[in-house]
Amino acid sequence: MVMEMSTRSEILVAVVIPAYNASDYIAETLQSVIDQTHKALEIIVVDDGSTDETASICRRFAADDPRIQLLSTENRGVAAARNTGIAASKAGYLAFLDADDLWHPTYVERMLSALHPLPEAWGAVYALHRMVDSEGYCTRSGSSLSARESILIRHLVFRFVGNGSGFMVRRAVIDKIGGYDPSYANQGIGGCEDFDFELRTAEHFKIEAVPLGLVGYRVHAAAMSADRSRMAQSLLAVYERCVARNPQLPAFVVSCARASAHLYAFSKFAALKDWHSAAASLKHVYRHSPLLAASVITKLIFSKAARAANRALSKARPLWRQKQKKFKKFEEIDPVIPLVGGWSRFRTKALFRRLSEIDRCGGDCAATSKR
């Protein structure tokens, strides 16, 4: 066992960090990589045409740590930047981290320990996340739900990973499916390339899960995810491409997948008060389940009232005081502390069990899907 642990600690892992105008957060992100308990790393930062101090900050870190390599390109989007980092790497394992997110110090060690002992049919491993604000405080838990092995259908509906910073793959995945797809950014709908990459991986490989909150997913106004309309369009496009690539998917799964995508899109469009687009997404939800569509409208009405109450409460109690009482920094939270949430009126335990059965028989479960 000691020999096995010693050997594993010597396995090289490439960390690919695409960065565009990330000067506010890149230092903290890089420090979370430098502090990893697994030290055999090649850390590749791809400066995607930044116009701020991102490159100079990275150069300062690289001067003190020879594992860090800075590559500079013109601005082509996160997928192209990740592909540049992949092409420059030599390691047999690759982990991806966005330039504003954080890793727990044991992230790489735990992920590698989970994936490396498995047969080659297992191509990737993912971890769960906690939401982190601009100051590094954990504001809430990400979903607690996870699944392992053949997860294409369940991931299509439940989206276990949740962001691009919680996924590690073997080099064999890149050899099989290629890298990230830059065509989304070329069409002006970049944002969900990580989900597309995860689904294409799941089409060919089994995937392991480390169901711990090892990733701090940063939520702030300048993040790509803050562009709600683009994120909605990107996710819808990812779903349609996945369905087109997999014509063997049962009709029930396709209906669930579209409902899942349009539930997300509806929430984004409604937040923007783009009621035309929101209504179009709601129609897709209605086709899957009229009752679900009705519950979405009800939730929207009540959530507006709840947000108004929260705004009033925030004015009465300053945010810094709320953080002082309730929130902790990401590095202060033990990742073993359970995450909470994930189930909903749509993502039910019954649906999870049904999709798990279809995943187990490789999606070819027409009879099962009609029950």
C-alpha positions in Angstrom: 0.0 0.0 0.0 2.8 2.4 0.9 4.5 1.6 -2.4 1.3 2.1 -4.3 0.7 5.5 -2.7 4.3 6.5 -3.4 3.9 5.6 -7.1 0.7 7.4 -7.4 2.2 10.6 -6.0 4.6 10.6 -8.9 1.9 10.5 -11.6 2.0 13.7 -13.6 -1.3 15.6 -13.9 -1.8 18.5 -16.2 -3.8 21.4 -14.9 -5.2 23.5 -17.7 -6.4 27.0 -16.8 -8.0 29.2 -19.5 -7.8 32.9 -18.4 -9.4 36.0 -19.9 -9.2 39.3 -18.0 -9.0 37.3 -14.8 -6.7 39.6 -12.8 -9.1 39.9 -9.9 -9.1 36.2 -9.2 -6.2 34.4 -11.0 -3.7 34.8 -8.1 -6.1 33.0 -5.7 -6.9 30.4 -8.3 -3.2 29.7 -8.9 -2.5 29.5 -5.2 -5.2 26.9 -4.8 -3.3 24.8 -7.4 0.1 25.4 -5.9 -1.2 24.3 -2.5 -2.3 20.9 -3.8 -1.2 17.9 -1.8 -0.4 16.2 -5.1 2.8 17.9 -6.3 3.5 16.2 -9.6 1.7 18.9 -11.7 2.3 20.7 -15.0 0.3 23.9 -14.6 -0.6 25.5 -18.0 -2.3 28.9 -18.0 -3.6 30.0 -21.4 -4.0 33.7 -21.5 -6.9 34.1 -24.0 -6.1 37.6 -25.2 -6.5 39.4 -21.9 -6.2 43.2 -21.8 -5.7 43.5 -18.0 -2.9 42.3 -15.7 -3.7 38.6 -16.0 -0.5 37.7 -17.9 1.9 39.7 -15.6 0.3 38.1 -12.5 0.9 34.7 -14.0 4.5 35.5 -14.9 5.2 36.4 -11.3 3.8 33.1 -10.1 5.8 31.3 -12.8 9.0 32.9 -11.7 8.6 31.2 -8.3 7.2 27.9 -9.5 8.8 26.1 -12.5 5.7 23.9 -12.9 3.7 26.9 -14.2 3.8 27.6 -18.0 2.1 30.7 -19.5 0.8 30.5 -23.0 -0.6 33.6 -24.7 -3.1 33.6 -27.6 -5.5 36.0 -29.3 -9.0 35.9 -27.8 -10.8 32.8 -29.2 -12.9 31.7 -26.3 -12.6 29.2 -23.5 -12.8 26.0 -25.6 -10.0 27.0 -27.9 -7.9 28.1 -24.8 -8.4 24.8 -23.2 -7.5 23.0 -26.4 -4.3 25.0 -26.5 -3.4 23.9 -23.0 -4.2 20.3 -23.8 -2.0 20.4 -26.8 0.9 21.8 -24.8 0.5 19.2 -22.0 2.4 15.9 -21.7 0.6 14.3 -18.7 -1.5 11.2 -18.9 -4.2 12.9 -16.8 -5.7 16.3 -17.4 -7.7 18.5 -15.0 -9.5 21.7 -15.9 -9.9 24.8 -13.8 -11.4 28.1 -14.6 -9.4 31.2 -13.8 -11.8 32.4 -11.1 -12.6 29.1 -9.4 -10.8 27.3 -6.4 -9.8 23.8 -5.5 -9.6 22.3 -2.1 -5.9 21.3 -1.4 -6.8 17.6 -1.7 -8.6 17.9 -5.0 -6.1 16.4 -7.4 -5.0 13.7 -4.9 -8.6 12.6 -4.3 -9.5 12.7 -8.0 -6.5 10.7 -9.1 -6.9 8.2 -6.3 -10.5 7.6 -7.5 -9.7 7.3 -11.2 -6.2 5.8 -11.5 -7.0 2.3 -10.1 -9.9 1.8 -12.4 -9.8 0.0 -15.8 -9.2 2.0 -19.0 -13.0 1.9 -19.7 -13.3 4.5 -17.0 -12.2 7.7 -18.7 -13.0 10.5 -16.2 -13.9 11.5 -12.7 -15.8 14.5 -11.4 -16.2 16.3 -8.0 -19.0 18.5 -6.6 -18.9 22.1 -5.8 -19.9 24.9 -3.4 -20.8 28.4 -4.6 -18.3 31.1 -3.8 -18.8 34.8 -4.0 -16.3 37.5 -5.2 -14.6 37.6 -1.8 -14.2 33.8 -1.5 -17.1 33.2 0.9 -19.2 30.1 0.4 -22.8 31.3 -0.1 -24.4 28.0 -0.7 -24.0 24.4 -1.5 -24.0 23.0 -5.0 -26.2 20.0 -5.8 -25.5 16.9 -3.6 -26.5 14.5 -6.4 -24.0 12.2 -8.2 -23.9 9.0 -10.2 -21.1 6.8 -11.4 -20.2 4.3 -14.2 -22.3 4.8 -17.4 -24.0 8.1 -16.7 -24.8 9.6 -20.0 -28.6 9.6 -19.6 -28.6 10.7 -16.0 -26.0 13.4 -16.6 -28.0 14.7 -19.5 -31.0 15.3 -17.2 -29.4 16.0 -13.8 -26.1 17.7 -14.9 -24.0 16.4 -11.9 -20.8 18.3 -12.6 -22.3 21.8 -12.7 -19.2 23.6 -14.0 -15.9 23.2 -15.9 -13.6 23.1 -12.8 -14.6 19.7 -11.4 -13.6 17.3 -14.2 -10.4 15.2 -14.7 -9.9 12.9 -17.7 -7.4 10.4 -18.9 -5.4 11.3 -22.0 -7.3 8.5 -23.7 -10.5 10.6 -23.6 -8.8 13.3 -25.7 -7.5 10.8 -28.1 -11.0 9.4 -28.6 -13.3 12.5 -28.7 -10.9 15.3 -29.3 -10.9 18.4 -27.1 -13.5 21.1 -26.4 -15.8 22.3 -29.1 -15.0 25.9 -30.2 -17.9 26.2 -32.5 -20.2 27.4 -29.7 -18.1 30.5 -29.2 -17.8 30.9 -32.9 -21.6 31.1 -33.1 -21.8 33.5 -30.2 -23.2 31.0 -27.8 -20.2 30.0 -25.7 -20.7 29.1 -22.1 -21.6 25.4 -21.9 -18.6 23.8 -23.7 -17.7 22.0 -20.5 -21.1 20.3 -20.4 -20.7 19.3 -24.1 -17.3 17.8 -23.3 -18.6 15.9 -20.3 -21.5 14.4 -22.4 -19.2 13.4 -25.3 -16.9 11.7 -22.7 -19.9 9.9 -21.2 -20.9 8.6 -24.7 -17.7 6.6 -24.8 -16.4 6.0 -21.2 -17.6 5.2 -17.8 -17.2 8.0 -15.3 -16.3 7.9 -11.6 -17.6 10.4 -9.0 -16.0 11.9 -5.9 -19.2 13.3 -4.2 -17.4 15.9 -2.1 -17.4 19.7 -2.3 -13.9 20.0 -3.6 -14.5 22.9 -6.0 -15.3 26.5 -5.1 -17.4 27.7 -8.1 -17.1 31.5 -8.2 -20.3 33.5 -8.9 -19.7 37.2 -9.8 -20.9 39.8 -12.3 -18.0 39.4 -14.7 -18.2 35.6 -15.0 -19.2 34.1 -18.3 -22.2 32.4 -16.5 -23.5 35.9 -15.7 -24.6 36.3 -19.3 -28.0 34.5 -18.8 -29.3 34.7 -22.3 -26.1 33.3 -23.8 -25.9 30.5 -21.2 -29.5 29.5 -21.9 -28.9 29.4 -25.7 -25.6 27.5 -25.2 -27.2 24.8 -23.0 -30.1 24.3 -25.4 -27.6 23.9 -28.3 -25.6 21.4 -26.3 -28.7 19.3 -25.6 -29.9 19.3 -29.2 -26.4 18.2 -30.5 -26.2 15.4 -27.9 -29.7 14.2 -28.9 -28.7 14.3 -32.6 -25.5 12.3 -31.9 -27.5 9.6 -30.0 -30.5 8.6 -32.1 -30.8 5.4 -30.0 -32.0 7.4 -27.0 -35.6 6.4 -26.0 -38.3 9.0 -26.6 -38.9 9.3 -22.8 -35.2 10.3 -22.3 -35.3 12.8 -25.1 -38.4 14.4 -23.6 -36.8 14.5 -20.1 -33.6 16.0 -21.6 -35.4 18.8 -23.4 -37.5 19.5 -20.3 -34.4 19.8 -18.2 -32.7 22.1 -20.7 -35.8 24.3 -21.1 -36.4 24.5 -17.3 -32.9 26.0 -17.1 -33.5 28.3 -20.1 -36.8 29.5 -18.7 -35.2 30.5 -15.4 -32.5 32.6 -17.3 -35.0 34.2 -19.7 -37.4 35.0 -17.0 -34.7 36.7 -14.9 -34.0 38.9 -17.9 -37.7 39.5 -18.4 -37.4 38.1 -21.9 -40.9 36.8 -21.8 -41.0 35.8 -25.5 -38.1 33.4 -25.1 -39.3 32.3 -21.6 -42.7 31.4 -23.1 -41.0 29.3 -25.9 -39.1 27.3 -23.3 -42.2 26.9 -21.1 -44.0 25.3 -24.1 -41.3 22.6 -24.2 -41.8 22.0 -20.5 -45.5 21.8 -21.0 -45.2 19.2 -23.7 -43.2 17.0 -21.3 -45.6 17.7 -18.3 -48.4 20.2 -18.1 -48.4 19.8 -14.3 -44.7 20.7 -14.2 -45.2 23.8 -16.4 -47.9 24.9 -14.0 -45.6 24.5 -11.0 -42.9 26.5 -12.8 -45.3 29.5 -13.1 -46.3 29.1 -9.5 -42.7 29.0 -8.4 -41.9 32.1 -10.4 -44.7 34.1 -8.7 -43.6 33.1 -5.2 -39.9 33.5 -5.9 -40.5 37.1 -7.0 -42.2 37.8 -3.6 -39.4 36.0 -1.8 -36.7 38.1 -3.6 -38.5 41.3 -2.7 -38.5 40.2 1.0 -34.8 39.3 0.8 -33.9 42.7 -0.7 -35.7 44.4 2.2 -33.9 42.2 4.7 -30.5 42.9 3.1 -31.1 46.7 3.5 -31.8 46.2 7.1 -28.8 43.9 7.7 -25.6 44.8 5.9 -24.0 42.0 3.8 -20.7 42.1 5.7 -22.6 41.4 8.9 -24.5 38.5 7.3 -21.2 37.0 6.1 -19.7 37.4 9.6 -22.5 35.4 11.1 -23.4 32.8 8.4 -20.7 32.3 5.8 -17.2 30.8 5.8 -14.4 31.0 3.4 -14.1 28.1 1.0 -10.7 27.0 2.5 -12.3 26.9 5.9 -14.9 24.3 5.0 -14.2 20.6 5.4 -15.1 19.0 2.0 -16.4 15.9 3.9 -19.3 18.1 5.2 -22.2 16.9 3.1 -23.6 19.0 0.4 -27.4 19.6 0.3 -30.1 19.9 -2.3 -30.5 18.8 -5.9 -33.9 17.2 -5.8 -36.8 19.1 -7.2 -40.4 18.7 -8.5 -38.7 17.6 -11.8 -35.5 15.9 -10.6 -37.2 13.4 -8.4 -35.8 10.2 -6.9 -38.3 8.2 -9.0 -37.0 9.8 -12.2 -33.4 9.2 -11.0 -34.1 5.5 -10.5 -35.8 5.2 -13.9 -33.0 6.9 -15.8 -30.4 4.8 -13.8 -32.1 1.6 -15.2 -31.9 2.9 -18.7 -28.2 3.9 -18.2 -27.5 0.4 -17.0 -28.7 -1.2 -20.2 -26.9 1.3 -22.4 -29.8 3.5 -23.4 -31.4 0.6 -25.4 -34.4 0.3 -23.1 -37.4 1.1 -25.2 -39.5 -1.3 -23.1 -38.2 0.1 -19.8 -38.8 3.7 -20.9 -42.5 3.0 -21.6 -43.2 1.7 -18.1 
